[in-house]
Amino acid sequence: MSAPTQTRPSPELLPHAATRPARHVPALWLALLATPVAASANSPVLILPDMAGSLGVRTATATWLVTVFAWAMAVGTPLMAALLRRRGLGSTLKLSAALIVTGTAVLAAAPWLPLAMAGRAAQAAGGAGLVTAAMSLAGSVRRMGVITAGFGTFGAVGPLLGSAIAGTASWRMSLAVGALALLALPAVVRRADLSAPRRGTPFDGRGAALLVLMATALVLIPRYPLPTVAAALAMAVPLALHIRAHPTGFVPASLLRTRAFVLCAALACTLATSYFTLLFTVPQLLGERTGWSAATIGTGQLAALLTGSALSMALAAASARMTRRRVLTILLTVGAIAPLTAALTPWAPLLLLVATLAVLATSAGQATLMVYATKGTPDAQRPTAIGLFNLCYQLGGAFGPAIAAVVALGGQSS
């Protein structure tokens, strides 16, 4: 998601007016702040059996470490956006860093799966805060594009990096790569305005709690369809009533009435679900159909994902000169070809093209669809719109691994 020329930081993308454009943080520091979480999310792709064996559980059960990470990213994103809006950048960065450090320490020593899941959840919540902070400081379409392209690149490196670290050290070290984001904190703190914004409306705690419960139920649908669908529907009723009674609360009613926001958020969730499902199933399918080693599969997937990330940056740059209809047509076409090819191709190496197409659609989609989704929202609601849009994207990150567990790992979940 980039533009032909650099533009001045737009206050529309910033959560409070105190940000100083003259001293904005260089885009590469923002990318380092935000994108290691993508490598952390994807690092378990090739080492799930090792993780399962160490914790004494089945491989499908170990995917809970992936699901809980995606869940915490999903629910943590709008919560961190609310913290950023109310308490400012300084508090958000401190809490995020503390969560990452604590979660990494817990994960390093956890002998049981539930404790390891708690550590992964803390890592993900901290990562969500850093991503929210980085996007709030982006200030322009081009700088936001650097961040979203970085997600694809780090996500591409994640599986092979995780496998390499697990082979030389341990799988626990491979899940700590998200801590690399902390290297960007000194540069961000020096250049950004850390002052707290002026107090606004009271925090809508009930609305936030209902949204978290709703998101939790949605995340678990691929694993436990019937009870969680019922739970999601049960949560939808009080959430809808709360939004109607508090139209300017945690989930603004006017945002849900905005057709562009709803459609773009839904499409982002769909593309992300397809991508994360394929990210975990393609290595499994290659292993079954080719007999390649894990290193060969990881290298091939890395090349495919890096190619897709580069193409997504090119598409995002070109989208500034294209109509919205044309961009959406490309995203829908590429997004549909990827899973169809995975399901129908008789030639196993073609599955690497599937990975390329999936990351192309998802990375370019996240960049362009966020702009489309938030463009028409009032300035005061722009941070909330970004947070809720990212919630929908992260839900795809939770759905995908769970679907992969059902499709490629036999659906064992206990």
WORA-V861258 format. One record per pair of residues at least 6 apart in sequence whose ideal C-beta (glycine too) atoms are under 6 Angstrom apart, sorted by the first residue. I is the first residue (numbers start at 1). J is the second residue. Records with the same first field share a line. If there is no record, write none. Layout:
# WORA-V861258
I=J + J
This chain:
# WORA-V861258
1=141 + 144 + 145 + 148 + 316 + 367 + 368
2=142 + 145 + 316 + 317
3=141 + 142 + 320
6=142
7=140
9=21 + 24 + 139 + 140
10=139
12=379 + 382
13=138 + 139
14=136
15=84 + 85 + 136 + 383
16=197
18=193 + 195
19=193
20=193
23=191
24=139
25=137 + 188 + 191 + 192
27=143 + 146
29=184 + 187
30=134 + 137 + 147
31=146 + 147 + 150
32=184
33=130 + 134 + 181 + 184 + 188
34=130 + 131 + 134 + 147
35=150 + 151 + 154
36=178 + 180 + 181
37=127 + 178
38=151 + 154 + 155
39=154 + 157 + 158 + 177
40=177 + 178
41=69
42=155 + 158 + 159
43=158 + 162 + 174 + 175 + 177
44=66
45=159 + 280
46=159 + 163 + 294 + 298
47=162 + 163 + 166 + 171
48=59 + 62
49=59
50=166 + 171
51=62 + 171
52=58 + 59 + 62
55=113
57=113
58=412
59=409
60=405 + 409 + 412
63=401 + 405
64=117
65=120
66=401
67=398 + 401 + 402
68=117 + 120 + 121
69=120 + 124
70=397 + 398
71=219 + 398
72=121 + 124 + 125
73=124 + 128 + 394
74=215 + 391 + 394 + 395 + 398
75=212 + 215
76=125 + 128
77=128 + 387 + 390 + 391 + 394
78=387 + 388 + 391
80=128 + 129 + 132
81=132 + 383 + 387
83=92
84=92 + 132
85=383
87=196
88=195 + 196 + 197
89=133 + 192 + 194
90=194
92=129 + 133
93=133
96=126 + 129 + 130
97=182
99=122 + 125 + 126
100=123 + 126 + 179
102=122
103=119 + 122 + 123
104=176 + 179
106=119
107=116 + 119 + 172 + 175
108=172
110=116 + 119
123=178
127=178
130=181
134=147
137=192
138=144
145=316 + 367
148=363 + 366 + 367
149=313
152=309 + 312 + 359 + 363
153=309
156=302 + 305 + 306 + 309
159=298 + 301
160=298 + 302
162=174
163=298
165=173 + 174
166=174
204=249 + 250
207=242 + 249 + 250 + 251
208=250
210=238 + 239 + 242
211=251
213=235
214=235 + 239
217=228 + 231 + 232 + 235
218=232 + 395
219=398
220=228
221=228 + 229
222=399 + 402 + 403
223=402 + 413
243=251 + 253
247=253
252=381
255=261 + 385
260=372 + 376
261=373
264=369 + 372 + 373
265=373 + 389 + 392
268=365 + 369 + 392 + 393
269=392 + 395 + 396
271=335 + 361 + 362 + 365
272=362 + 393 + 396 + 397
273=396 + 399 + 400
274=339
275=358 + 362
276=397 + 400 + 401
277=400 + 403 + 404
278=342 + 354 + 358
280=401 + 404
281=404 + 407 + 408
282=351 + 354 + 355
283=297
284=408
285=351
286=292 + 297 + 351
289=348
290=348
300=352
301=355
304=352 + 355 + 356
305=355 + 359
307=356
308=356 + 359 + 360
309=359 + 363
311=360
312=360 + 363 + 364
315=364
316=364 + 367
319=327 + 368
327=368
331=361 + 365
334=357 + 360 + 361
335=361
337=357
338=354 + 357 + 358
341=354
342=354
366=393
370=389
373=389
374=382 + 385 + 386
377=385
